[in-house]
Amino acid sequence: MFTIYLLQAKSTSSGFGGFQFIFLGLMILVFWMFFIRPQAKRAKNQKKFIEDLGKGEKIVTIAGIHGTINKVNDDGTLSIEISPGSYLKIEKSAISMDWTAALNKPTVTDKK
C-alpha cells in the first residue's frame, strides 16, 4: 500500500580525512603549548616557593598584606610580622609572592 523510498547520498571520498585528523592534532598541540604547559609551570614554581619559605623572608599575601615571616608552623601555617609587634597567623596557601617580586611588578601607572 504505502511505499517508502529512502534516498541516499552518494559517498564521495576525496581523501581529506587524514588531513582533518592532523589538523585536530595540531590544534590540540598548540592549545597545550600555549595554555596548559605555562599554567602548570607557574603552579609548580609557586608550590616550590611556598615549600622553601623560611624565617625572615619578606612576603606578600594574596590579600596584599606585606610582612616578614616570624615563625613557620608544622600545621601549614605561618606567623608573619606586619609591623613591629603586630603578628598575623596565615595559611601557607595565602602567600602570593616574594616582597621583592611585588616591588618590581609593573603597575598601571608604569605604562607608557
Secondary structure as the mmCIF struct_conf table of DSSP 4:
data_model
#
loop_
_struct_conf.conf_type_id
_struct_conf.id
_struct_conf.beg_label_comp_id
_struct_conf.beg_label_asym_id
_struct_conf.beg_label_seq_id
_struct_conf.end_label_comp_id
_struct_conf.end_label_asym_id
_struct_conf.end_label_seq_id
HELX_LH_PP_P HELX_LH_PP_P1 ALA A 9 SER A 11
BEND BEND1 GLY A 15 GLY A 15
HELX_RH_AL_P HELX_RH_AL_P1 GLY A 17 PHE A 31
HELX_RH_PI_P HELX_RH_PI_P1 TRP A 32 ILE A 36
HELX_RH_AL_P HELX_RH_AL_P2 ARG A 37 GLU A 51
TURN_TY1_P TURN_TY1_P1 ASP A 52 ASP A 52
TURN_TY1_P TURN_TY1_P2 LYS A 55 GLY A 56
STRN STRN1 LYS A 58 THR A 61
TURN_TY1_P TURN_TY1_P3 ILE A 62 ALA A 63
STRN STRN2 HIS A 66 VAL A 72
TURN_TY1_P TURN_TY1_P4 ASP A 74 ASP A 75
BEND BEND2 GLY A 76 GLY A 76
STRN STRN3 THR A 77 SER A 83
TURN_TY1_P TURN_TY1_P5 PRO A 84 GLY A 85
STRN STRN4 SER A 86 GLU A 91
HELX_RH_3T_P HELX_RH_3T_P1 LYS A 92 ALA A 94
STRN STRN5 ILE A 95 ASP A 98
HELX_RH_AL_P HELX_RH_AL_P3 TRP A 99 ASN A 104
BEND BEND3 LYS A 105 LYS A 105
HELX_RH_3T_P HELX_RH_3T_P2 VAL A 108 ASP A 110
#
